[in-house]
Amino acid sequence: MPAIEVRNLVRAYGPVRAVDGVTFEVGDGEIFALLGPNGAGKTTTAEILEGYRTRDAGSVRVLGCDPADGGPDHRARIGVVLQSAGFEEEFSVRELVRLQAGLYPRAYDPDELIDLVGLAGKRTARVKGLSGGQRRRLDLALGLAGAPELLFLDEPTTGFDPAARHRAWDLVAALRTSGTTILLTTHYLEEAQRLADRVAVMRSGRLLALGTPEQLRAGSGLPTVISFALPAEAADAGLPALSAEPTVVGAEVRVGSHAPVADVWRLTGWAVERGLTLPDLAVSPPALEDVYLALTEDKSDDRAA
């Protein structure tokens, strides 16, 4: 049984459909990323799945239950890390985590959880003295306190420095390995590409694309970009015939190629024949971010999610 089943989900605010006939499933133990610009409907969708918002039409099952009817036993199986949360400023990290863990029939050991999220050095620190990134780690600890089967993560690494973000990614990957199902919403496309088993892209309440990051990249039709710096001694030599017209800006040359192997072969052969090097030669297939931008560019609106 999938951990989440969504069929023709609709939620409207007056004449505006914030969620407009969305259908998808999330497998047990899967990391599923829900992406989209502001106003796409992803937050509304997540809140319906969490049981915090009602729907107007469609069916939803979360861990086998309708979240609109889920009681305490159902809610105890779910963890939620909101985009922002309020804390009692005078509590210490340990006090808050112990308090949260005590609300669940099964829970992580509070001190182990504090270590897990990277707050060991702040165990006795008051919340009011934590940095933004440390507060975000506390958010994560509180969402995990009940050892949830299903975890909703809304922008989990906002405010993290690069090193802390990578540690958080390792933690999320470890949760998947332990069997936790995760629904992730994020604006960091690298985060989704790194973590997600599958990705759904929403815009204006509708689902535009669904698949693994590799499936979305392969099906996008976007070119591979070949780039390099043109040596000064080759300025008058003329580039070889390639499958697409190169773009030259100063010394940088970029080619959007749908035949990258053949183009790289022609390009390197041309350089070898002339005794040239090609500084900063790079072959970059389309990333998930490129696919996302192609799907949503100039099409987002200003409606609240």
C-alpha positions in Angstrom: 0.0 0.0 0.0 1.4 3.4 -0.9 2.1 5.7 2.1 0.2 8.5 0.3 -2.6 8.3 -2.3 -4.0 11.4 -3.9 -6.7 11.3 -6.5 -8.2 14.3 -8.3 -7.5 16.6 -5.4 -9.2 20.0 -5.5 -9.1 23.0 -3.1 -10.5 26.3 -4.1 -10.5 29.8 -2.5 -13.4 31.5 -4.1 -13.0 31.4 -7.9 -9.3 30.4 -7.6 -8.4 26.7 -7.6 -5.2 26.5 -5.5 -5.2 22.8 -6.2 -6.8 21.7 -9.4 -7.3 17.9 -10.0 -3.9 16.7 -8.7 -3.2 13.0 -8.6 -0.1 11.2 -7.4 1.2 8.4 -5.0 4.1 8.3 -2.6 5.5 4.8 -2.0 6.3 3.4 1.4 9.9 4.4 2.3 10.2 6.9 -0.6 11.4 10.5 -0.6 9.0 12.4 -2.8 9.7 16.1 -3.6 6.9 18.5 -4.4 8.2 21.5 -6.3 6.8 24.6 -7.7 7.0 28.4 -7.6 5.2 30.5 -4.9 1.5 30.1 -5.5 1.8 26.7 -7.2 -0.4 24.9 -4.6 2.2 22.7 -3.0 1.8 24.1 0.5 -2.0 23.7 0.3 -1.5 20.1 -1.0 0.8 19.3 1.9 -1.5 20.8 4.5 -4.4 18.7 3.2 -2.2 15.6 3.5 -1.2 16.6 7.0 -4.8 17.0 8.1 -4.6 20.8 8.7 -6.7 21.9 5.8 -9.9 20.5 4.2 -10.4 19.6 0.5 -13.3 20.5 -1.8 -13.1 17.3 -3.9 -11.0 14.2 -4.6 -9.8 11.5 -2.3 -6.7 11.4 -0.1 -5.3 8.5 1.9 -2.3 8.9 4.2 -0.9 5.8 5.9 -4.2 4.1 5.0 -6.4 6.8 6.5 -8.3 9.9 5.4 -6.3 12.7 7.1 -9.5 14.7 7.6 -10.8 11.9 9.9 -7.5 10.9 11.4 -7.5 10.6 15.2 -4.6 10.7 17.7 -3.3 7.2 16.7 -3.0 8.3 13.1 -1.4 11.7 14.0 1.1 9.9 16.2 2.5 8.2 13.1 3.2 11.5 11.3 5.9 14.1 11.8 5.7 17.6 10.4 8.5 20.2 10.0 6.9 23.4 9.1 8.7 26.2 7.1 8.8 28.2 10.3 7.7 27.5 13.9 7.5 29.3 17.2 9.3 28.2 20.3 9.1 29.1 24.0 12.3 31.2 24.1 13.2 30.4 27.7 13.2 26.6 27.3 16.5 24.8 26.6 16.9 22.6 23.6 16.8 19.4 25.8 13.7 20.6 27.6 11.8 21.2 24.4 12.8 17.9 22.7 12.0 15.9 25.9 8.6 17.6 26.1 7.8 16.8 22.5 9.0 13.3 22.7 6.8 12.7 25.8 3.7 13.4 23.7 4.1 10.2 21.6 3.6 6.6 22.4 6.9 5.8 20.7 9.7 8.3 20.5 13.4 8.8 19.9 15.6 9.2 22.9 15.8 13.0 23.3 19.5 13.1 23.8 20.2 10.8 20.8 17.9 13.0 18.7 19.7 16.1 19.7 23.0 14.5 18.7 21.4 13.3 15.4 20.4 16.8 14.3 23.8 18.3 15.2 22.8 20.3 18.3 24.9 18.3 20.9 26.9 21.5 21.7 23.6 23.4 22.4 21.9 20.8 24.5 21.4 23.1 27.5 21.3 26.4 25.5 18.1 28.5 25.7 16.2 28.8 22.5 16.5 32.6 22.5 20.3 32.2 22.1 20.1 29.9 19.0 21.0 31.1 15.5 18.6 30.8 12.6 20.3 27.6 11.4 20.3 26.1 14.9 16.6 26.9 15.3 16.0 25.0 12.0 17.8 22.0 13.4 15.6 22.2 16.5 12.5 22.3 14.1 13.8 19.0 12.6 14.4 17.4 16.0 10.8 18.3 17.1 9.4 16.9 13.9 11.3 13.6 14.4 10.6 13.3 18.1 7.8 10.7 17.7 9.8 8.5 15.4 7.3 9.1 12.6 6.6 6.6 9.8 5.8 9.5 7.5 7.6 12.9 7.7 6.6 16.1 6.0 9.5 18.4 5.5 8.8 22.0 4.4 11.9 23.8 3.3 14.0 21.9 5.9 17.4 23.6 5.2 16.4 27.2 5.0 19.0 29.3 6.8 21.7 26.5 6.7 25.2 27.2 5.6 26.5 24.8 2.9 28.2 22.4 5.4 25.1 22.2 7.6 22.9 21.7 4.6 25.0 18.7 3.5 24.8 17.2 7.0 21.0 17.6 6.9 20.9 15.8 3.6 22.8 13.0 5.0 20.3 12.8 7.9 17.4 12.8 5.5 19.0 10.0 3.4 19.6 8.0 6.6 15.9 8.4 7.6 14.9 6.9 4.2 17.3 4.0 4.8 15.6 3.3 8.1 12.2 3.1 6.3 10.8 6.6 6.9 8.6 8.0 4.1 9.3 11.6 3.4 7.4 14.3 1.5 9.7 17.2 0.8 8.9 20.7 -0.4 11.9 22.8 -1.2 13.1 25.7 -3.4 16.6 24.2 -3.4 16.6 22.2 -6.7 20.0 20.7 -5.8 18.4 19.4 -2.6 15.6 17.7 -4.6 17.9 16.2 -7.1 20.2 14.9 -4.4 17.5 13.4 -2.1 14.3 12.6 -4.0 13.4 9.3 -5.5 10.7 11.0 -7.5 9.7 14.6 -8.1 6.4 16.3 -8.9 6.4 19.9 -10.4 3.3 22.0 -9.8 2.2 25.3 -11.3 -1.1 27.2 -10.8 -2.5 24.3 -8.9 -1.8 21.6 -11.5 0.7 18.9 -11.8 3.0 19.5 -14.8 5.5 16.7 -14.5 6.1 13.6 -12.4 9.0 11.1 -12.3 12.5 10.4 -11.1 14.9 13.3 -11.5 16.6 11.3 -14.3 13.3 10.7 -16.1 12.4 14.4 -16.0 15.9 15.4 -17.3 15.8 12.7 -20.0 12.3 13.7 -21.1 12.9 17.4 -21.1 14.4 17.7 -24.5 16.9 20.2 -23.1 20.4 20.2 -24.6 23.7 19.3 -23.0 25.9 22.4 -22.7 29.5 22.1 -23.9 31.6 25.1 -22.7 35.2 26.1 -22.8 37.5 29.1 -23.0 38.8 29.7 -26.5 42.6 30.1 -26.5 43.9 33.4 -27.9 45.9 31.6 -30.6 42.7 30.0 -31.9 40.8 33.2 -32.3 41.3 33.3 -36.1 41.3 29.5 -36.7 37.5 29.0 -36.8 35.7 26.4 -34.8 34.8 23.0 -36.3 31.3 22.3 -37.6 29.1 21.3 -34.7 25.5 20.2 -34.4 24.5 23.6 -33.0 25.8 27.1 -33.5 28.2 28.1 -30.8 27.6 31.2 -28.7 30.8 33.2 -28.1 30.9 35.8 -25.3 34.4 37.2 -24.9 36.6 34.1 -24.7 33.9 31.8 -23.5 32.3 29.4 -26.0 29.0 27.6 -25.2 27.3 25.0 -27.4 23.8 23.6 -26.6 24.2 20.2 -28.1 21.7 17.3 -28.6 24.7 15.2 -29.9 27.3 15.9 -27.2 29.5 12.8 -27.8 29.9 13.6 -31.5 30.4 17.3 -30.8 33.0 16.7 -28.1 34.8 14.3 -30.5 34.9 16.9 -33.3 35.9 19.6 -30.9 38.8 17.8 -29.2 40.0 16.4 -32.5 40.1 19.9 -33.9 42.1 21.1 -30.9 44.6 18.2 -31.0 45.3 18.8 -34.7 46.2 22.4 -33.9 48.1 21.7 -30.7 45.6 23.6 -28.7 44.3 23.2 -25.2 40.7 24.0 -24.3 40.8 25.6 -20.8 37.7 24.9 -18.6 36.3 22.4 -21.0 33.0 21.1 -19.4 30.1 18.9 -20.6 27.0 19.7 -18.5 23.8 17.6 -19.1 20.6 19.4 -18.1 20.1 19.5 -14.3 16.8 19.2 -12.5 17.0 23.0 -12.0 17.1 23.5 -15.8 14.0 21.2 -16.2 12.2 23.1 -13.5 12.9 26.5 -15.0 11.8 25.3 -18.4 8.5 24.1 -17.0 7.7 27.1 -14.8 9.5 30.0 -16.6 7.2 33.0 -17.1 4.2 31.0 -16.1 4.0 31.3 -12.4 1.3 33.5 -10.8 1.0 35.4 -7.5 -1.7 33.3 -5.8 -1.0 32.1 -2.3 -0.2 28.4 -2.0 
